[in-house]
Amino acid sequence: MLNNTPHPNIHEGSPNRAGAPNRKELSIWFFCGILMLVYGLILVSTGIYESNGHEPATVLAQLHPTLWWGCLLTAIGLFYSVRFRPGT
């Protein structure tokens, strides 16, 4: 007589290629978003420091490119971190 009850150590769900049960995977874009967010915050703080009278002696320093790139990276990083966060 066959026993059709599942073994307690067998997980439900179809196995993936490696034979392990399926699990929720993390998106690479989440980690890219975290990285861009951290770099953006570093650049924003550096840009604010430079705009308070500590500008480097470079061409077009008066445009504050560090601050603008920091704001852009912070916004993109925040978008990716929220959009691809785990558990969504």
DSSP file (Angstrom, degrees, kcal/mol; ACC not computed):
  #  RESIDUE AA STRUCTURE BP1 BP2  ACC     N-H-->O    O-->H-N    N-H-->O    O-->H-N    TCO  KAPPA ALPHA  PHI   PSI    X-CA   Y-CA   Z-CA
    1    1 A M              0   0    0      0, 0.0     2,-0.3     0, 0.0     0, 0.0   0.000 360.0 360.0 360.0 133.1    0.0    0.0    0.0
    2    2 A L        -     0   0    0      2,-0.0     2,-0.7     1,-0.0     0, 0.0  -0.642 360.0-142.8 -89.7 140.0    1.4    3.4   -1.0
    3    3 A N        -     0   0    0     -2,-0.3    -1,-0.0     1,-0.1     0, 0.0  -0.899  13.5-172.9-100.8 114.7    1.5    6.3    1.4
    4    4 A N        +     0   0    0     -2,-0.7    -1,-0.1     2,-0.1    -2,-0.0   0.341  47.0 113.5 -92.0   7.0    0.7    9.5   -0.5
    5    5 A T  S    S-     0   0    0      1,-0.1    -2,-0.1     0, 0.0     2,-0.0  -0.607  73.0-111.5 -78.7 138.5    1.6   11.9    2.4
    6    6 A P        -     0   0    0      0, 0.0    -1,-0.1     0, 0.0    -2,-0.1  -0.325  31.4-103.1 -69.7 151.6    4.6   14.1    1.7
    7    7 A H    >   -     0   0    0      1,-0.1     3,-1.7     4,-0.1     0, 0.0  -0.501  28.5-124.5 -69.4 140.0    7.7   13.6    3.6
    8    8 A P  T 3  S+     0   0    0      0, 0.0    -1,-0.1     0, 0.0     0, 0.0   0.717 108.3  54.4 -65.1 -18.8    8.1   16.3    6.3
    9    9 A N  T 3  S+     0   0    0      2,-0.1     2,-0.5     0, 0.0    -2,-0.0   0.472  86.7  95.9 -92.7  -1.3   11.6   17.4    5.0
   10   10 A I    <   -     0   0    0     -3,-1.7     2,-0.2     1,-0.0     0, 0.0  -0.792  68.9-141.7 -93.5 126.1   10.4   18.0    1.4
   11   11 A H        -     0   0    0     -2,-0.5     2,-0.1     1,-0.1    -2,-0.1  -0.573  17.9-116.1 -84.8 147.3    9.5   21.6    0.6
   12   12 A E  S    S+     0   0    0     -2,-0.2     2,-0.1     9,-0.1    10,-0.1  -0.459  72.5  67.5 -78.4 156.9    6.6   22.4   -1.5
   13   13 A G  S    S-     0   0    0     -2,-0.1    -2,-0.0     8,-0.1    10,-0.0  -0.137  89.4 -72.3 110.7 151.9    7.2   24.1   -4.8
   14   14 A S        -     0   0    0     -2,-0.1     8,-0.9     1,-0.1     2,-0.1  -0.522  54.8-110.2 -77.8 144.5    8.8   23.0   -8.0
   15   15 A P  B     -A   21   0A   0      0, 0.0    -1,-0.1     0, 0.0     5,-0.1  -0.369  26.5-131.8 -73.4 152.8   12.6   22.7   -7.9
   16   16 A N    >   -     0   0    0      4,-2.8     3,-1.5    -2,-0.1     6,-0.1  -0.123  46.1 -73.2 -87.1-166.8   14.8   25.1   -9.8
   17   17 A R  T 3  S+     0   0    0      1,-0.3    -1,-0.0     2,-0.1     0, 0.0   0.837 133.5  51.2 -61.4 -33.9   17.7   24.1  -12.0
   18   18 A A  T 3  S-     0   0    0      2,-0.1    -1,-0.3     1,-0.0     0, 0.0   0.536 117.8-110.2 -82.4  -5.2   19.9   23.1   -9.1
   19   19 A G  S <  S+     0   0    0     -3,-1.5    -2,-0.1     1,-0.4     3,-0.1   0.409  78.8 125.9  92.3  -2.2   17.2   20.9   -7.6
   20   20 A A  S    S-     0   0    0      1,-0.1    -4,-2.8    -5,-0.1    -1,-0.4  -0.543  70.2 -93.5 -85.1 155.4   16.6   23.3   -4.6
   21   21 A P  B     -A   15   0A   0      0, 0.0    -1,-0.1     0, 0.0    -8,-0.1  -0.313  50.5 -90.6 -66.8 153.7   13.0   24.5   -3.9
   22   22 A N        -     0   0    0     -8,-0.9     2,-0.3   -10,-0.1   -10,-0.0  -0.389  49.3-179.5 -65.7 138.2   12.0   27.9   -5.4
   23   23 A R        -     0   0    0     -2,-0.1     2,-0.4    -3,-0.1    -3,-0.0  -0.914  39.4 -88.2-132.5 161.1   12.7   30.9   -3.2
   24   24 A K        -     0   0    0     -2,-0.3     2,-0.3     1,-0.0     0, 0.0  -0.585  48.9-147.0 -70.1 124.1   12.1   34.6   -3.7
   25   25 A E        -     0   0    0     -2,-0.4     2,-0.4     1,-0.0    -1,-0.0  -0.647   8.8-120.7 -95.6 151.9   15.2   36.0   -5.4
   26   26 A L        -     0   0    0     -2,-0.3     2,-0.2    60,-0.1    59,-0.1  -0.735  28.2-121.0 -90.1 138.2   16.6   39.5   -4.9
   27   27 A S    >>  -     0   0    0     57,-0.4     4,-0.9    -2,-0.4     3,-0.8  -0.548   6.5-136.7 -78.7 141.5   16.9   41.7   -7.9
   28   28 A I  H 3> S+     0   0    0      1,-0.2     4,-2.0    -2,-0.2     5,-0.1   0.782 104.0  66.2 -65.2 -26.1   20.3   43.0   -8.9
   29   29 A W  H 3> S+     0   0    0      1,-0.2     4,-2.2     2,-0.2    -1,-0.2   0.778  93.0  59.7 -68.8 -26.2   18.7   46.4   -9.5
   30   30 A F  H <> S+     0   0    0     -3,-0.8     4,-2.1    54,-0.2    -1,-0.2   0.933 108.4  43.5 -64.5 -44.9   18.0   46.7   -5.8
   31   31 A F  H  X S+     0   0    0     -4,-0.9     4,-2.3     2,-0.2    -2,-0.2   0.860 112.3  52.8 -70.3 -34.9   21.7   46.4   -5.0
   32   32 A C  H  X S+     0   0    0     -4,-2.0     4,-2.6     2,-0.2    -1,-0.2   0.902 109.1  51.0 -63.5 -39.9   22.5   48.8   -7.9
   33   33 A G  H  X S+     0   0    0     -4,-2.2     4,-2.4     2,-0.2    48,-0.2   0.905 109.4  49.2 -63.5 -42.3   20.0   51.3   -6.4
   34   34 A I  H  X S+     0   0    0     -4,-2.1     4,-2.3     2,-0.2    -1,-0.2   0.924 112.4  48.8 -62.4 -43.5   21.6   51.0   -2.9
   35   35 A L  H  X S+     0   0    0     -4,-2.3     4,-2.5     1,-0.2    -2,-0.2   0.924 113.1  46.1 -63.4 -45.4   25.0   51.6   -4.4
   36   36 A M  H  X S+     0   0    0     -4,-2.6     4,-2.6     1,-0.2    41,-0.2   0.874 111.4  53.5 -64.9 -36.4   23.9   54.6   -6.4
   37   37 A L  H  X S+     0   0    0     -4,-2.4     4,-2.3    40,-0.2    -2,-0.2   0.922 110.7  45.7 -64.0 -44.4   22.0   56.0   -3.4
   38   38 A V  H  X S+     0   0    0     -4,-2.3     4,-2.0     2,-0.2    -2,-0.2   0.941 115.3  46.2 -64.9 -47.4   25.2   55.8   -1.2
   39   39 A Y  H  X S+     0   0    0     -4,-2.5     4,-2.5     1,-0.2    -2,-0.2   0.896 112.2  52.4 -61.9 -39.3   27.4   57.3   -3.9
   40   40 A G  H  X S+     0   0    0     -4,-2.6     4,-2.6    33,-0.2    34,-0.2   0.909 108.6  49.0 -63.2 -43.0   24.8   60.1   -4.5
   41   41 A L  H  X S+     0   0    0     -4,-2.3     4,-2.1     2,-0.2    -1,-0.2   0.875 111.0  50.5 -66.0 -36.3   24.6   61.0   -0.8
   42   42 A I  H  X S+     0   0    0     -4,-2.0     4,-2.2     2,-0.2    -2,-0.2   0.928 112.9  46.2 -64.7 -44.1   28.4   61.2   -0.6
   43   43 A L  H  X S+     0   0    0     -4,-2.5     4,-2.9     2,-0.2    27,-0.2   0.870 110.5  53.0 -68.1 -36.0   28.5   63.4   -3.7
   44   44 A V  H  X S+     0   0    0     -4,-2.6     4,-2.5    26,-0.3     5,-0.2   0.935 110.8  46.6 -63.5 -45.0   25.7   65.6   -2.4
   45   45 A S  H  X S+     0   0    0     -4,-2.1     4,-1.9     1,-0.2    -2,-0.2   0.900 114.9  46.8 -65.7 -38.3   27.6   66.2    0.9
   46   46 A T  H  X S+     0   0    0     -4,-2.2     4,-2.6     2,-0.2    -2,-0.2   0.901 111.8  51.5 -66.6 -40.7   30.8   66.9   -1.0
   47   47 A G  H  X S+     0   0    0     -4,-2.9     4,-2.1    19,-0.3    20,-0.2   0.884 109.3  49.3 -64.2 -39.2   28.9   69.2   -3.3
   48   48 A I  H  X S+     0   0    0     -4,-2.5     4,-0.7     2,-0.2    -1,-0.2   0.911 111.6  49.6 -65.6 -41.3   27.4   71.2   -0.4
   49   49 A Y  H ><>S+     0   0    0     -4,-1.9     3,-0.8     1,-0.2     5,-0.6   0.923 113.1  47.0 -61.7 -44.2   30.9   71.5    1.2
   50   50 A E  H >X5S+     0   0    0     -4,-2.6     4,-0.8     1,-0.2     3,-0.7   0.841 106.9  56.8 -68.5 -32.7   32.4   72.7   -2.1
   51   51 A S  H 3<5S+     0   0    0     -4,-2.1    -1,-0.2     1,-0.3    -2,-0.2   0.626  92.6  72.4 -76.4 -10.3   29.6   75.2   -2.7
   52   52 A N  T <<5S-     0   0    0     -3,-0.8    -1,-0.3    -4,-0.7    -2,-0.1  -0.113 134.0 -68.6 -94.3  36.2   30.3   76.9    0.6
   53   53 A G  T <45S+     0   0    0     -3,-0.7    -2,-0.2     1,-0.0    -3,-0.1   0.551 113.1 101.1  97.4   8.3   33.5   78.4   -0.6
   54   54 A H     << +     0   0    0     -4,-0.8    -3,-0.2    -5,-0.6    -4,-0.1  -0.180  46.1 155.3-115.6  39.3   35.7   75.4   -1.0
   55   55 A E        -     0   0    0     -5,-0.2     2,-0.1     1,-0.1     7,-0.1  -0.383  44.8-115.9 -68.6 141.8   35.5   75.0   -4.8
   56   56 A P        -     0   0    0      0, 0.0     2,-2.0     0, 0.0     5,-0.1  -0.393  29.7-105.9 -72.2 158.1   38.3   73.2   -6.5
   57   57 A A  S    S+     0   0    0     -2,-0.1     2,-0.3     4,-0.0    -2,-0.0  -0.482  77.1 125.2 -84.5  69.0   40.4   75.3   -9.0
   58   58 A T    >   -     0   0    0     -2,-2.0     3,-1.3     1,-0.0     2,-0.2  -0.819  69.9 -85.1-123.7 164.9   38.9   73.6  -12.1
   59   59 A V  T 3  S+     0   0    0     -2,-0.3    -2,-0.0     1,-0.3    -1,-0.0  -0.487 112.1   7.3 -68.4 136.8   37.2   74.9  -15.2
   60   60 A L  T >  S+     0   0    0     -2,-0.2     3,-1.6     1,-0.1    -1,-0.3   0.733  79.4 143.5  63.1  27.6   33.4   75.5  -14.7
   61   61 A A  G X   +     0   0    0     -3,-1.3     3,-1.6     1,-0.3    -2,-0.1   0.767  60.9  72.0 -65.4 -23.4   33.6   74.8  -11.0
   62   62 A Q  G 3  S+     0   0    0      1,-0.3    -1,-0.3    -4,-0.2    -2,-0.1   0.648  86.9  64.6 -68.1 -12.9   31.0   77.6  -10.5
   63   63 A L  G <  S-     0   0    0     -3,-1.6    -1,-0.3     4,-0.0    -2,-0.2   0.582  99.5-137.6 -83.8 -10.8   28.4   75.2  -12.0
   64   64 A H    <>  +     0   0    0     -3,-1.6     4,-1.8    -4,-0.2     3,-0.2   0.945  31.2 175.9  55.9  58.3   28.8   72.8   -9.1
   65   65 A P  H  > S+     0   0    0      0, 0.0     4,-2.8     0, 0.0     5,-0.3   0.827  74.3  59.9 -64.6 -30.4   28.8   69.5  -11.0
   66   66 A T  H  > S+     0   0    0      1,-0.2     4,-2.0     2,-0.2   -19,-0.3   0.923 107.0  45.8 -62.9 -42.9   29.4   67.4   -7.9
   67   67 A L  H  > S+     0   0    0     -3,-0.2     4,-2.1   -20,-0.2    -1,-0.2   0.911 114.4  47.5 -66.1 -42.6   26.3   68.6   -6.3
   68   68 A W  H  X S+     0   0    0     -4,-1.8     4,-2.3     2,-0.2    -2,-0.2   0.919 113.8  46.2 -67.6 -43.3   24.2   68.1   -9.5
   69   69 A W  H  X S+     0   0    0     -4,-2.8     4,-2.8     1,-0.2     5,-0.2   0.870 111.3  53.8 -66.6 -35.0   25.5   64.6  -10.1
   70   70 A G  H  X S+     0   0    0     -4,-2.0     4,-2.2    -5,-0.3   -26,-0.3   0.910 109.3  47.5 -63.6 -41.9   25.0   63.8   -6.4
   71   71 A C  H  X S+     0   0    0     -4,-2.1     4,-2.3     2,-0.2    -2,-0.2   0.911 113.3  48.6 -64.6 -41.8   21.4   64.8   -6.6
   72   72 A L  H  X S+     0   0    0     -4,-2.3     4,-2.5     2,-0.2     5,-0.2   0.939 113.3  45.9 -64.3 -47.3   20.8   62.8   -9.8
   73   73 A L  H  X S+     0   0    0     -4,-2.8     4,-2.7     1,-0.2   -33,-0.2   0.877 112.1  52.2 -64.3 -37.3   22.5   59.7   -8.4
   74   74 A T  H  X S+     0   0    0     -4,-2.2     4,-2.3   -34,-0.2    -1,-0.2   0.924 111.4  46.6 -63.8 -44.0   20.5   60.0   -5.1
   75   75 A A  H  X S+     0   0    0     -4,-2.3     4,-2.2     2,-0.2    -2,-0.2   0.930 116.0  43.9 -65.6 -45.5   17.2   60.3   -7.0
   76   76 A I  H  X S+     0   0    0     -4,-2.5     4,-2.6     2,-0.2     5,-0.2   0.922 114.7  49.9 -65.6 -43.4   17.9   57.3   -9.3
   77   77 A G  H  X S+     0   0    0     -4,-2.7     4,-2.3    -5,-0.2   -40,-0.2   0.881 110.8  49.1 -62.8 -38.7   19.2   55.3   -6.4
   78   78 A L  H  X S+     0   0    0     -4,-2.3     4,-2.1    -5,-0.2     5,-0.3   0.907 111.0  50.7 -66.3 -41.7   16.2   56.0   -4.3
   79   79 A F  H  X S+     0   0    0     -4,-2.2     4,-3.0     1,-0.2     5,-0.2   0.953 114.1  42.9 -60.0 -50.8   13.9   55.1   -7.2
   80   80 A Y  H  X S+     0   0    0     -4,-2.6     4,-2.2     1,-0.2    -1,-0.2   0.875 112.7  53.2 -65.8 -37.5   15.6   51.7   -7.8
   81   81 A S  H  < S+     0   0    0     -4,-2.3    -1,-0.2    -5,-0.2    -2,-0.2   0.884 117.0  37.5 -65.9 -37.9   15.9   50.9   -4.1
   82   82 A V  H >< S+     0   0    0     -4,-2.1     3,-0.9    -5,-0.2    -2,-0.2   0.901 117.4  49.9 -79.1 -42.4   12.1   51.5   -3.6
   83   83 A R  H 3< S+     0   0    0     -4,-3.0    -2,-0.2    -5,-0.3    -3,-0.2   0.884 122.4  30.7 -65.3 -40.0   11.0   50.0   -6.9
   84   84 A F  T 3< S+     0   0    0     -4,-2.2   -57,-0.4    -5,-0.2    -1,-0.2   0.050  84.4 142.6-110.5  24.7   13.0   46.7   -6.6
   85   85 A R    X   -     0   0    0     -3,-0.9     3,-0.9     1,-0.1    -3,-0.1  -0.295  60.2 -94.8 -64.1 151.0   13.0   46.3   -2.8
   86   86 A P  T 3  S+     0   0    0      0, 0.0    -1,-0.1     0, 0.0   -60,-0.1  -0.337 106.1  36.5 -66.6 147.2   12.7   42.8   -1.5
   87   87 A G  T 3         0   0    0     -3,-0.1    -2,-0.1    -2,-0.0   -61,-0.0   0.553 360.0 360.0  90.6   8.5    9.2   41.6   -0.6
   88   88 A T    <         0   0    0     -3,-0.9    -3,-0.1    -4,-0.1    -4,-0.0   0.432 360.0 360.0-105.4 360.0    7.3   43.4   -3.4
